[in-house]
Every structure is written in structure tokens, then in C-alpha cells.
Amino acid sequence: MPCPHNEITIVQRSQRQSAVAAAAYQSGEKLFCEYDQQVKHYPEKRGIVHNE
């Protein structure tokens, strides 16, 4: 039986990281970032099994 695996990382604005970009990458969705006024979208992301 497969064992669930979770990985938690800290996203830091001071290191030019974006929580919205990270969420868009993990979910495969288009998300709009109000901070930099850009749409974050990663269509090349594969392996998303389920999305609500």
C-alpha cells in the first residue's frame, strides 16, 4: 500500500519567491498574483492526479 508523502517548504518574498507561483505550479491552475499583477500558469506540469 502506498504511503502518503508531504513536503513543507517556506516561501520567502525576500528571496524573490512567490507563494502564488508555487500554488499554481502544484495545482496546475492559472492563478493571478495581485502583488506583481501577473498570471501564474505552468501548463507543462505533469502528474496532477486530482484537483478540486
Backbone as a ProteinNet text record, in pm:
[ID]
protein_1_A
[PRIMARY]
MPCPHNEITIVQRSQRQSAVAAAAYQSGEKLFCEYDQQVKHYPEKRGIVHNE
[TERTIARY]
84.4	0	89.6	62.3	145.2	134.2	243.2	248.5	244.9	152	146.8	275.2	313.9	435.5	403.7	439.3	419.3	552.9	569.2	690.6	649.7	701	668.1	792	775.4	884.7	834.6	925.8	891.5	919.3	819.8	834.1	863.7	974.4	1017.3	1020.1	945.5	943.5	1082.5	1159.7	1293	1388.3	1357.8	1440.3	1374	1284.4	1214	1129.5	1074.5	986.8	841.6	751	610.2	524.1	442.4	350.5	244.9	203.3	104	162.7	286.2	351	367.5	403.2	417.8	283.8	176.8	43.4	-3.1	24	-13.9	61	188	268.1	216.9	186.8	143.9	3.9	-85	-223	-245.9	-157.2	-176	-280.7	-319.3	-421.8	-359	-437.1	-396.6	-437.1	-341.6	-369	-314.1	-387.3	-345	-279.5	-159.3	-85.4	-108.8	-174.2	-201.3	-75.2	24.9	148.2	223.5	242	315	225.9	94.3	-4.2	23.5	53.7	80.2	-1.1	-33.3	-98.7	10.8	1.2	97.4	32.5	100.3	44.6	160	152	256.3	191.2	159.9	90.8	177.4	309.5	396.7	402.4	340.9	339.9	261	319.7	254.4	241.2	152.1	140.1	35	-49.2	-156.4	-270.4	-299.8	-398.8	-538.6	-550.5	-682.1	-673.5	-776.6	-781.7	-926	-949.6	-1086.5	-1104.4
-117.6	0	124.9	223.7	343.9	427.3	485	569.7	716.8	796.3	938.2	1010.5	1105.3	1182.1	1330.8	1407.7	1552.6	1621.7	1732	1811.9	1956.5	2014.9	2152.2	2238.5	2346.4	2440.7	2581.9	2671	2809.5	2893.1	2970.2	3059.6	3198.1	3257.2	3386.4	3492.8	3600.2	3710.9	3774.8	3776.5	3837.6	3764.2	3639	3561.4	3551.8	3647.4	3657.5	3534	3471.1	3355.8	3402.3	3328.9	3365.8	3248.3	3271.9	3168.4	3138.4	3240	3220.5	3134.7	3161	3080.6	2935.9	2916.2	2780.7	2707.5	2776.7	2715.1	2683.9	2772.7	2749.3	2629.6	2617.1	2504.4	2371.9	2370.3	2245.8	2203.8	2300.9	2268.3	2255.8	2314.6	2313.1	2412	2506	2605.2	2738.6	2822.3	2960.2	3042.1	3110.2	3195	3334.5	3436.3	3575	3625	3679.8	3735.1	3885.6	3933.6	4076.4	4155.4	4091.8	4160.8	4212.6	4126.3	4168.6	4178	4164.1	4180	4087.6	3961.5	3863.9	3737.7	3670.1	3539.8	3434.6	3347.6	3238	3111.4	3048	2927.9	2839.4	2712.1	2615.9	2498	2514.7	2407.6	2283.8	2296.5	2180.5	2087.6	2125.4	2042.6	1914.9	1802.7	1672.9	1600.6	1505.3	1420.7	1465.4	1560.7	1602.1	1502.9	1430.6	1324.2	1376.8	1463.9	1512.1	1659.3	1734.9	1877.3	1915	1988.3	2029.8	2176.4
0	0	0	-87.8	-93.5	33.6	70.4	189.3	146.5	199.2	162	201.8	119.3	145.7	133	233.1	231.5	250.4	180.2	194.4	218.8	324.5	360.3	340.9	266	245.6	274.7	305.7	334.4	210	168.3	54.3	109.6	63.2	117.4	8.2	29.2	-66.2	-78.5	31	27.7	-66.6	-97.3	-190.7	-328.1	-356.7	-485.3	-514.7	-411.7	-428.5	-418.7	-477.5	-478.8	-433.3	-332.5	-284.9	-390.7	-465	-571	-683.1	-721.2	-825.3	-779.5	-654	-600.8	-600.9	-562.7	-561.9	-703.5	-798.3	-937.5	-994.5	-961.1	-1009.8	-953.4	-824.2	-760	-802.8	-829.6	-864.5	-1014.4	-1095.1	-1239.6	-1286.2	-1202.5	-1233.3	-1271.5	-1340.3	-1364.4	-1243.2	-1182.6	-1067	-1093.7	-1047.2	-1065.1	-937.7	-950.2	-837.1	-832.9	-728.4	-715.6	-684	-627.6	-590.3	-712.7	-812.5	-932.2	-1056.5	-1039.2	-1146.8	-1265.8	-1235.7	-1340.5	-1316.5	-1425.5	-1417.7	-1411	-1312.2	-1296.5	-1351.3	-1444.1	-1507	-1553.5	-1522	-1558.6	-1631.8	-1761.6	-1834.8	-1857.3	-1845.5	-1867.2	-1746.6	-1636.1	-1514.5	-1542	-1514.3	-1535.1	-1401.1	-1396.6	-1279.4	-1179.2	-1214.7	-1124.2	-1141.1	-1035.7	-1042.6	-1013.3	-915.1	-873.9	-837.4	-875.7	-845.1	-816.7	-709.8	-676.6	-698.8
[MASK]
++++++++++++++++++++++++++++++++++++++++++++++++++++

